[in-house]
Amino acid sequence: MTISEVSEKFGITQDTLRYYERIGLIPHVNRNKSGIRDYTEEDCNWIGFIKCMRSAGLPIEVLIEYVGLFQQGDETIKVRKGLLIEQRNQLMARIEEMKKTLNYLNHKIETYDQLVVVEQGLKREE
């Protein structure tokens, strides 16, 4: 796949794809005879993984570390798993904080809804 096809498929700019490749998030991308990037299914799997992890809030540095560990081979499986567990725990904590924020927002909205009902009732009495 060309960079434009991959960009469209994942909703990521071509510049972002080049950046991810430059910093090592996407392991070596092959190029055709003309020097144009030729993304494989494996490359696309990495991009899907990165996009998912980034949308969950994982820092670029953590992903770079993970990819580097992956490239070192199976002897890093325990370390990679530990890294993912740590990130999952951090994500769960953020989700809990977001739930609290959502509950607070819902409470505020309900309070305003009650004020609107009271205000409308007063206007009817006039």
DSSP file with accessible surface (Angstrom, degrees, kcal/mol):
  #  RESIDUE AA STRUCTURE BP1 BP2  ACC     N-H-->O    O-->H-N    N-H-->O    O-->H-N    TCO  KAPPA ALPHA  PHI   PSI    X-CA   Y-CA   Z-CA
    1    1 A M              0   0   73      0, 0.0    38,-3.0     0, 0.0     2,-0.1   0.000 360.0 360.0 360.0 145.3    0.0    0.0    0.0
    2    2 A T     >  -     0   0   53     36,-0.2     4,-2.4     1,-0.1     5,-0.2  -0.358 360.0-106.0 -80.9 167.1    1.2    3.5   -0.7
    3    3 A I  H  > S+     0   0   19     34,-0.3     4,-2.8     1,-0.2     5,-0.2   0.875 121.5  53.4 -63.3 -34.9    1.5    6.1    2.0
    4    4 A S  H  > S+     0   0   58      2,-0.2     4,-2.3     1,-0.2    -1,-0.2   0.903 109.1  48.6 -68.6 -37.4   -1.7    7.9    0.8
    5    5 A E  H  > S+     0   0   95      2,-0.2     4,-2.6     1,-0.2    -2,-0.2   0.922 114.2  45.5 -66.1 -42.8   -3.7    4.6    0.9
    6    6 A V  H  X S+     0   0    0     -4,-2.4     4,-2.4     2,-0.2     6,-0.3   0.913 111.1  53.7 -66.9 -40.7   -2.5    3.9    4.5
    7    7 A S  H  X>S+     0   0   22     -4,-2.8     5,-1.7    -5,-0.2     4,-1.3   0.930 113.2  42.7 -58.0 -46.4   -3.1    7.5    5.5
    8    8 A E  H  <5S+     0   0  169     -4,-2.3    -2,-0.2     2,-0.2    -1,-0.2   0.917 111.9  54.3 -67.8 -42.8   -6.7    7.3    4.2
    9    9 A K  H  <5S+     0   0  130     -4,-2.6    -2,-0.2     1,-0.2    -1,-0.2   0.890 121.3  28.8 -59.3 -41.9   -7.2    3.8    5.7
   10   10 A F  H  <5S-     0   0   31     -4,-2.4    -1,-0.2     2,-0.2    -2,-0.2   0.492 103.1-120.8-101.7  -5.3   -6.2    4.9    9.2
   11   11 A G  T  <5 +     0   0   64     -4,-1.3     2,-0.4     1,-0.3    -3,-0.2   0.887  69.8 131.2  66.6  37.2   -7.2    8.5    9.1
   12   12 A I      < -     0   0   18     -5,-1.7    -1,-0.3    -6,-0.3    -2,-0.2  -0.966  60.6-111.0-122.4 139.4   -3.6    9.6    9.9
   13   13 A T     >  -     0   0   80     -2,-0.4     4,-2.1     1,-0.1     5,-0.1  -0.278  22.4-120.1 -67.4 156.5   -1.8   12.2    7.9
   14   14 A Q  H  > S+     0   0   67      1,-0.2     4,-2.5     2,-0.2     5,-0.2   0.874 115.6  56.7 -62.8 -36.6    1.1   11.2    5.7
   15   15 A D  H  > S+     0   0  115      1,-0.2     4,-2.5     2,-0.2    -1,-0.2   0.898 105.7  50.6 -61.6 -39.8    3.4   13.5    7.8
   16   16 A T  H  > S+     0   0   44      2,-0.2     4,-3.0     1,-0.2    -2,-0.2   0.919 109.5  50.5 -65.0 -41.8    2.4   11.6   10.9
   17   17 A L  H  X S+     0   0    0     -4,-2.1     4,-2.1     2,-0.2    -2,-0.2   0.922 111.4  47.9 -61.3 -43.2    3.2    8.3    9.2
   18   18 A R  H  X S+     0   0   76     -4,-2.5     4,-2.8     2,-0.2    -1,-0.2   0.906 112.4  50.1 -62.9 -41.5    6.6    9.6    8.2
   19   19 A Y  H  X S+     0   0   92     -4,-2.5     4,-2.5     2,-0.2     6,-0.2   0.939 108.9  50.9 -61.4 -48.2    7.2   10.8   11.7
   20   20 A Y  H  <>S+     0   0   23     -4,-3.0     5,-2.3     1,-0.2     6,-1.2   0.896 113.3  46.3 -57.8 -39.5    6.2    7.5   13.2
   21   21 A E  H ><5S+     0   0   32     -4,-2.1     3,-1.1     4,-0.2    -2,-0.2   0.938 110.7  52.5 -67.8 -43.9    8.6    5.8   10.9
   22   22 A R  H 3<5S+     0   0  179     -4,-2.8    -2,-0.2     1,-0.3    -1,-0.2   0.875 112.0  44.8 -62.1 -38.1   11.4    8.3   11.6
   23   23 A I  T 3<5S-     0   0   45     -4,-2.5    -1,-0.3    -5,-0.1    -2,-0.2   0.471 119.7-106.9 -89.8   0.6   11.2    7.8   15.4
   24   24 A G  T < 5S+     0   0   29     -3,-1.1    -3,-0.2    -4,-0.4    -2,-0.1   0.593  84.1 122.6  92.2  10.1   11.0    4.0   15.1
   25   25 A L  S   <S+     0   0    0     -5,-2.3    -4,-0.2    -6,-0.2    -5,-0.1   0.829  78.6  46.2 -72.1 -32.6    7.3    3.4   15.9
   26   26 A I  S    S-     0   0    2     -6,-1.2    -2,-0.2    -9,-0.1    -1,-0.2  -0.963  96.7-128.7-107.8 114.4    6.9    1.6   12.6
   27   27 A P        -     0   0   21      0, 0.0    -2,-0.1     0, 0.0    19,-0.0  -0.137  62.1 -39.7 -55.8 165.0    9.7   -0.8   12.0
   28   28 A H        -     0   0  145      1,-0.1     2,-0.5    -4,-0.1    15,-0.0   0.164  61.5-147.8 -34.7 122.6   11.4   -0.5    8.7
   29   29 A V        -     0   0    0     -3,-0.2    10,-0.1    10,-0.1    -1,-0.1  -0.859  17.8-126.1 -97.0 127.1    9.0    0.2    5.8
   30   30 A N        -     0   0   82     -2,-0.5     8,-3.2     8,-0.5     2,-0.4  -0.286  19.9-147.8 -67.6 157.5   10.0   -1.2    2.5
   31   31 A R  B     -A   37   0A 119      6,-0.3     6,-0.2     1,-0.0    -1,-0.0  -0.952  10.6-125.4-126.1 148.6   10.3    0.9   -0.6
   32   32 A N    >   -     0   0   70      4,-2.7     3,-2.3    -2,-0.4     6,-0.0  -0.144  46.5 -81.2 -80.5-175.3    9.6    0.0   -4.2
   33   33 A K  T 3  S+     0   0  219      1,-0.3    -1,-0.1     2,-0.1    -2,-0.0   0.785 131.9  54.2 -59.9 -27.6   12.1    0.5   -7.1
   34   34 A S  T 3  S-     0   0  101      2,-0.1    -1,-0.3     1,-0.0     3,-0.1   0.434 120.2-108.3 -86.2  -0.8   11.1    4.2   -7.3
   35   35 A G  S <  S+     0   0   33     -3,-2.3     2,-0.3     1,-0.3    -2,-0.1   0.559  72.3 142.1  86.8   8.5   11.8    4.7   -3.6
   36   36 A I        -     0   0   86      1,-0.1    -4,-2.7   -34,-0.0    -1,-0.3  -0.671  60.4-102.0 -86.9 136.8    8.1    5.1   -2.7
   37   37 A R  B     -A   31   0A  45     -2,-0.3     2,-0.5    -6,-0.2   -34,-0.3  -0.295  32.0-163.5 -57.7 138.9    7.1    3.5    0.6
   38   38 A D        -     0   0   77     -8,-3.2    -8,-0.5   -36,-0.1     2,-0.2  -0.864  10.7-153.2-129.3  92.4    5.3    0.2    0.2
   39   39 A Y        -     0   0    4    -38,-3.0     2,-0.1    -2,-0.5   -10,-0.1  -0.483   8.1-153.6 -73.6 133.3    3.4   -0.7    3.4
   40   40 A T     >  -     0   0   51     -2,-0.2     4,-2.3     1,-0.1     5,-0.2  -0.430  33.4 -99.9 -94.7 174.9    2.8   -4.3    4.1
   41   41 A E  H  > S+     0   0  155      1,-0.2     4,-2.3     2,-0.2     5,-0.1   0.897 126.1  53.9 -61.7 -38.9    0.1   -5.9    6.2
   42   42 A E  H  > S+     0   0  116      2,-0.2     4,-2.0     1,-0.2    -1,-0.2   0.916 107.1  50.4 -63.1 -42.1    2.5   -6.2    9.1
   43   43 A D  H  > S+     0   0    9      1,-0.2     4,-2.4     2,-0.2    -1,-0.2   0.926 110.3  50.4 -59.1 -44.0    3.3   -2.4    8.8
   44   44 A C  H  X S+     0   0    5     -4,-2.3     4,-2.8     1,-0.2    -2,-0.2   0.866 106.1  55.4 -64.4 -35.6   -0.5   -1.7    8.8
   45   45 A N  H  X S+     0   0  102     -4,-2.3     4,-2.3     2,-0.2    -1,-0.2   0.913 108.6  48.2 -62.1 -42.1   -0.8   -3.9   11.9
   46   46 A W  H  X S+     0   0   21     -4,-2.0     4,-3.0     2,-0.2    -2,-0.2   0.920 111.4  50.0 -62.6 -43.2    1.8   -1.8   13.7
   47   47 A I  H  X S+     0   0    0     -4,-2.4     4,-3.0     1,-0.2     5,-0.2   0.927 110.4  49.6 -63.5 -42.9    0.0    1.4   12.6
   48   48 A G  H  X S+     0   0   26     -4,-2.8     4,-2.4     2,-0.2    -1,-0.2   0.920 112.5  48.1 -60.8 -42.7   -3.3    0.1   13.9
   49   49 A F  H  X S+     0   0   52     -4,-2.3     4,-2.7     2,-0.2     5,-0.2   0.946 113.2  47.1 -61.8 -48.2   -1.7   -0.8   17.2
   50   50 A I  H  X S+     0   0    0     -4,-3.0     4,-3.0     1,-0.2     5,-0.2   0.925 111.9  50.0 -61.9 -45.2   -0.1    2.6   17.5
   51   51 A K  H  X S+     0   0   90     -4,-3.0     4,-2.4    -5,-0.2    -1,-0.2   0.929 112.6  47.8 -61.0 -43.6   -3.3    4.4   16.6
   52   52 A C  H  X S+     0   0   70     -4,-2.4     4,-1.2    -5,-0.2    -2,-0.2   0.941 114.3  45.7 -61.7 -48.0   -5.2    2.4   19.2
   53   53 A M  H  <>S+     0   0   39     -4,-2.7     5,-2.5     1,-0.2     4,-0.2   0.894 112.7  50.3 -65.8 -39.2   -2.6    3.0   21.9
   54   54 A R  H ><5S+     0   0   94     -4,-3.0     3,-1.6     1,-0.2    -1,-0.2   0.908 107.4  53.6 -65.7 -39.4   -2.3    6.7   21.1
   55   55 A S  H 3<5S+     0   0  102     -4,-2.4    -1,-0.2     1,-0.3    -2,-0.2   0.784 106.0  54.5 -67.6 -22.8   -6.1    7.1   21.3
   56   56 A A  T 3<5S-     0   0   27     -4,-1.2    -1,-0.3    -3,-0.2    -2,-0.2   0.472 125.5-105.4 -85.4  -4.4   -6.0    5.5   24.7
   57   57 A G  T < 5 +     0   0   38     -3,-1.6    -3,-0.2     1,-0.3    -2,-0.1   0.552  62.8 157.4  96.6   8.2   -3.4    8.1   25.8
   58   58 A L      < -     0   0    7     -5,-2.5    -1,-0.3     1,-0.1    -2,-0.1  -0.487  45.1-114.4 -67.8 134.7   -0.2    6.1   25.8
   59   59 A P     >  -     0   0   44      0, 0.0     4,-1.8     0, 0.0     3,-0.4  -0.338  14.7-121.5 -68.8 149.9    2.8    8.4   25.4
   60   60 A I  H  > S+     0   0   22      1,-0.2     4,-2.8     2,-0.2     5,-0.2   0.890 112.4  59.2 -54.7 -41.4    5.0    8.2   22.3
   61   61 A E  H  > S+     0   0  138      1,-0.2     4,-2.3     2,-0.2    -1,-0.2   0.879 104.4  49.2 -60.0 -39.9    8.0    7.4   24.5
   62   62 A V  H  > S+     0   0   21     -3,-0.4     4,-2.6     2,-0.2    -1,-0.2   0.911 111.8  49.0 -65.8 -41.8    6.3    4.3   25.9
   63   63 A L  H  X S+     0   0    2     -4,-1.8     4,-2.8     2,-0.2     5,-0.2   0.897 109.5  51.7 -66.7 -38.4    5.4    3.1   22.4
   64   64 A I  H  X S+     0   0   64     -4,-2.8     4,-2.5     2,-0.2    -1,-0.2   0.931 111.1  48.6 -61.6 -43.8    8.9    3.6   21.2
   65   65 A E  H  X S+     0   0  100     -4,-2.3     4,-2.5    -5,-0.2    -2,-0.2   0.930 111.5  49.9 -61.1 -44.0   10.2    1.6   24.2
   66   66 A Y  H  X S+     0   0   33     -4,-2.6     4,-2.7     2,-0.2    -2,-0.2   0.935 111.6  47.1 -61.5 -47.4    7.7   -1.2   23.4
   67   67 A V  H  X S+     0   0    1     -4,-2.8     4,-2.4     1,-0.2    -1,-0.2   0.917 111.8  51.7 -62.1 -42.0    8.6   -1.4   19.7
   68   68 A G  H  X S+     0   0   26     -4,-2.5     4,-0.9    -5,-0.2    -1,-0.2   0.919 111.1  47.2 -60.6 -43.0   12.3   -1.4   20.6
   69   69 A L  H >X S+     0   0   20     -4,-2.5     3,-0.8     1,-0.2     4,-0.5   0.920 110.0  53.5 -64.1 -42.1   11.7   -4.3   23.1
   70   70 A F  H >< S+     0   0   83     -4,-2.7     3,-1.5     1,-0.3    -2,-0.2   0.914 105.9  53.2 -58.6 -42.8    9.7   -6.2   20.4
   71   71 A Q  H 3< S+     0   0  116     -4,-2.4    -1,-0.3     1,-0.3    -2,-0.2   0.727  98.7  64.8 -68.1 -19.7   12.5   -5.9   18.0
   72   72 A Q  H << S-     0   0  114     -4,-0.9     3,-0.3    -3,-0.8    -1,-0.3   0.631 108.6-125.0 -78.3 -14.2   14.9   -7.4   20.5
   73   73 A G    X<  -     0   0   23     -3,-1.5     3,-1.9    -4,-0.5    -1,-0.2  -0.449  42.8 -33.5 106.1-174.1   13.0  -10.6   20.4
   74   74 A D  G >  S+     0   0  128      1,-0.3     3,-1.9     2,-0.2     4,-0.3   0.668 115.5  76.7 -63.7 -19.7   11.2  -13.1   22.7
   75   75 A E  G 3  S+     0   0  148     -3,-0.3    -1,-0.3     1,-0.3     4,-0.2   0.656  94.1  54.4 -68.1  -9.8   13.5  -12.6   25.6
   76   76 A T  G <> S+     0   0    8     -3,-1.9     4,-3.0    -7,-0.2    -1,-0.3   0.308  74.3 105.6-103.2   9.4   11.7   -9.3   26.2
   77   77 A I  H <> S+     0   0   89     -3,-1.9     4,-2.8     1,-0.2     5,-0.2   0.919  81.2  47.5 -57.2 -46.3    8.2  -10.8   26.4
   78   78 A K  H  > S+     0   0  185     -4,-0.3     4,-2.5     1,-0.2    -1,-0.2   0.902 113.4  48.2 -63.4 -39.8    7.9  -10.4   30.2
   79   79 A V  H  > S+     0   0   79      2,-0.2     4,-2.5    -4,-0.2    -1,-0.2   0.926 112.3  48.8 -66.5 -43.3    9.2   -6.8   30.0
   80   80 A R  H  X S+     0   0   23     -4,-3.0     4,-2.4     2,-0.2    -2,-0.2   0.924 111.4  49.6 -61.9 -44.4    6.7   -5.9   27.2
   81   81 A K  H  X S+     0   0  137     -4,-2.8     4,-2.7    -5,-0.2    -1,-0.2   0.934 110.7  50.3 -60.3 -44.7    3.9   -7.5   29.2
   82   82 A G  H  X S+     0   0   37     -4,-2.5     4,-2.5     1,-0.2    -1,-0.2   0.901 109.2  51.4 -59.6 -41.5    4.8   -5.5   32.3
   83   83 A L  H  X S+     0   0   14     -4,-2.5     4,-2.2     2,-0.2    -1,-0.2   0.927 111.6  46.9 -62.1 -44.0    4.9   -2.3   30.3
   84   84 A L  H  X S+     0   0   60     -4,-2.4     4,-2.6     2,-0.2    -2,-0.2   0.896 110.8  52.0 -67.0 -38.4    1.4   -3.0   28.9
   85   85 A I  H  X S+     0   0   60     -4,-2.7     4,-2.6     2,-0.2    -2,-0.2   0.932 109.5  49.9 -63.0 -43.9    0.1   -3.9   32.3
   86   86 A E  H  X S+     0   0  104     -4,-2.5     4,-2.1     1,-0.2    -2,-0.2   0.929 112.4  47.0 -59.7 -44.0    1.5   -0.6   33.7
   87   87 A Q  H  X S+     0   0    8     -4,-2.2     4,-2.5     2,-0.2    -1,-0.2   0.885 110.3  53.0 -67.4 -37.2   -0.2    1.3   30.9
   88   88 A R  H  X S+     0   0  139     -4,-2.6     4,-2.8     2,-0.2    -2,-0.2   0.932 108.5  50.4 -62.5 -42.9   -3.5   -0.5   31.4
   89   89 A N  H  X S+     0   0   83     -4,-2.6     4,-2.0     1,-0.2    -2,-0.2   0.909 111.3  48.1 -61.9 -41.9   -3.4    0.4   35.1
   90   90 A Q  H  X S+     0   0   81     -4,-2.1     4,-2.1     2,-0.2    -1,-0.2   0.903 111.6  50.4 -65.0 -39.8   -2.8    4.0   34.2
   91   91 A L  H  X S+     0   0   52     -4,-2.5     4,-2.6     2,-0.2    -2,-0.2   0.920 108.6  51.7 -64.6 -41.9   -5.6    3.9   31.6
   92   92 A M  H  X S+     0   0   97     -4,-2.8     4,-2.3     1,-0.2    -1,-0.2   0.901 108.9  51.0 -63.2 -37.8   -8.0    2.4   34.2
   93   93 A A  H  X S+     0   0   62     -4,-2.0     4,-2.2     2,-0.2    -1,-0.2   0.912 110.7  48.6 -65.2 -40.5   -7.2    5.2   36.6
   94   94 A R  H  X S+     0   0   84     -4,-2.1     4,-2.6     2,-0.2    -2,-0.2   0.898 109.7  52.5 -65.7 -38.6   -7.9    7.8   33.9
   95   95 A I  H  X S+     0   0   69     -4,-2.6     4,-2.4     2,-0.2    -2,-0.2   0.923 108.9  49.8 -63.1 -43.1  -11.2    6.1   33.1
   96   96 A E  H  X S+     0   0  100     -4,-2.3     4,-2.0     2,-0.2    -1,-0.2   0.916 111.3  49.1 -61.9 -41.4  -12.2    6.2   36.7
   97   97 A E  H  X S+     0   0  109     -4,-2.2     4,-2.2     1,-0.2    -2,-0.2   0.907 110.8  50.4 -64.3 -39.8  -11.3    9.9   36.9
   98   98 A M  H  X S+     0   0  131     -4,-2.6     4,-2.8     2,-0.2    -2,-0.2   0.877 107.0  54.5 -66.9 -36.1  -13.3   10.6   33.7
   99   99 A K  H  X S+     0   0  109     -4,-2.4     4,-2.6     2,-0.2    -1,-0.2   0.914 108.0  49.8 -62.2 -42.0  -16.3    8.7   35.2
  100  100 A K  H  X S+     0   0  129     -4,-2.0     4,-2.3     2,-0.2    -2,-0.2   0.919 111.7  48.4 -61.8 -43.6  -16.2   11.0   38.2
  101  101 A T  H  X S+     0   0   75     -4,-2.2     4,-2.8     2,-0.2    -2,-0.2   0.917 110.8  50.9 -62.8 -42.6  -16.0   14.0   35.9
  102  102 A L  H  X S+     0   0   95     -4,-2.8     4,-2.8     1,-0.2    -2,-0.2   0.927 109.9  49.6 -61.7 -44.4  -19.0   12.7   33.9
  103  103 A N  H  X S+     0   0  108     -4,-2.6     4,-2.3     2,-0.2    -1,-0.2   0.908 111.2  49.8 -61.0 -41.2  -21.0   12.2   37.0
  104  104 A Y  H  X S+     0   0  145     -4,-2.3     4,-2.4     2,-0.2    -2,-0.2   0.930 111.3  48.4 -63.9 -44.4  -20.2   15.7   38.1
  105  105 A L  H  X S+     0   0   91     -4,-2.8     4,-2.7     1,-0.2    -2,-0.2   0.917 110.3  51.5 -61.7 -43.3  -21.2   17.1   34.7
  106  106 A N  H  X S+     0   0   69     -4,-2.8     4,-2.5     1,-0.2    -1,-0.2   0.914 109.7  50.5 -60.2 -41.2  -24.5   15.1   34.8
  107  107 A H  H  X S+     0   0  106     -4,-2.3     4,-2.2     2,-0.2    -2,-0.2   0.927 110.9  48.4 -61.6 -45.4  -25.2   16.5   38.2
  108  108 A K  H  X S+     0   0   76     -4,-2.4     4,-2.2     2,-0.2    -2,-0.2   0.913 111.6  49.6 -62.2 -43.0  -24.6   20.1   37.0
  109  109 A I  H  X S+     0   0   91     -4,-2.7     4,-2.6     1,-0.2    -1,-0.2   0.921 110.1  50.7 -63.8 -42.3  -26.8   19.6   34.0
  110  110 A E  H  X S+     0   0  107     -4,-2.5     4,-2.4     2,-0.2    -1,-0.2   0.893 108.1  53.5 -61.6 -39.4  -29.6   18.2   36.1
  111  111 A T  H  X S+     0   0   45     -4,-2.2     4,-2.1     2,-0.2    -2,-0.2   0.933 110.5  46.1 -61.1 -44.0  -29.3   21.2   38.4
  112  112 A Y  H  X S+     0   0  137     -4,-2.2     4,-2.4     1,-0.2    -2,-0.2   0.894 109.2  55.2 -66.8 -37.5  -29.7   23.5   35.4
  113  113 A D  H  X S+     0   0   96     -4,-2.6     4,-2.1     1,-0.2    -1,-0.2   0.925 108.5  48.7 -59.7 -41.9  -32.6   21.5   34.2
  114  114 A Q  H  X S+     0   0  125     -4,-2.4     4,-2.3     1,-0.2    -1,-0.2   0.897 109.9  51.6 -65.7 -38.9  -34.3   22.0   37.5
  115  115 A L  H  X S+     0   0  100     -4,-2.1     4,-2.8     1,-0.2    -1,-0.2   0.899 108.8  51.1 -64.4 -39.3  -33.7   25.7   37.4
  116  116 A V  H  X S+     0   0   68     -4,-2.4     4,-2.7     2,-0.2     5,-0.2   0.919 109.8  49.8 -64.7 -41.9  -35.2   25.9   33.9
  117  117 A V  H  X S+     0   0   96     -4,-2.1     4,-2.2     2,-0.2    -2,-0.2   0.938 113.3  46.1 -62.3 -45.5  -38.3   24.1   35.1
  118  118 A V  H  X S+     0   0   89     -4,-2.3     4,-2.2     2,-0.2    -2,-0.2   0.937 113.0  50.3 -62.2 -45.1  -38.7   26.5   38.1
  119  119 A E  H  X S+     0   0  107     -4,-2.8     4,-1.9     1,-0.2    -2,-0.2   0.916 111.0  48.2 -62.0 -42.3  -38.1   29.5   35.9
  120  120 A Q  H  X S+     0   0   95     -4,-2.7     4,-1.6     1,-0.2    -1,-0.2   0.891 109.7  53.3 -66.7 -35.6  -40.7   28.3   33.4
  121  121 A G  H  X S+     0   0   25     -4,-2.2     4,-1.3    -5,-0.2    -2,-0.2   0.899 108.0  50.3 -66.1 -36.8  -43.1   27.7   36.2
  122  122 A L  H  X S+     0   0   94     -4,-2.2     4,-0.9     1,-0.2    -1,-0.2   0.893 107.9  53.2 -68.5 -37.5  -42.6   31.3   37.5
  123  123 A K  H  < S+     0   0  128     -4,-1.9     3,-0.3     1,-0.2    -1,-0.2   0.852 106.4  53.2 -66.2 -34.4  -43.2   32.7   34.1
  124  124 A R  H  < S+     0   0  200     -4,-1.6    -1,-0.2     1,-0.2    -2,-0.2   0.843 104.7  55.2 -68.7 -33.6  -46.5   30.9   33.8
  125  125 A E  H  <        0   0  164     -4,-1.3    -1,-0.2    -5,-0.1    -2,-0.2   0.745 360.0 360.0 -71.4 -22.3  -47.7   32.3   37.1
  126  126 A E     <        0   0  190     -4,-0.9    -3,-0.1    -3,-0.3    -4,-0.0   0.300 360.0 360.0 -74.5 360.0  -47.1   35.9   35.9
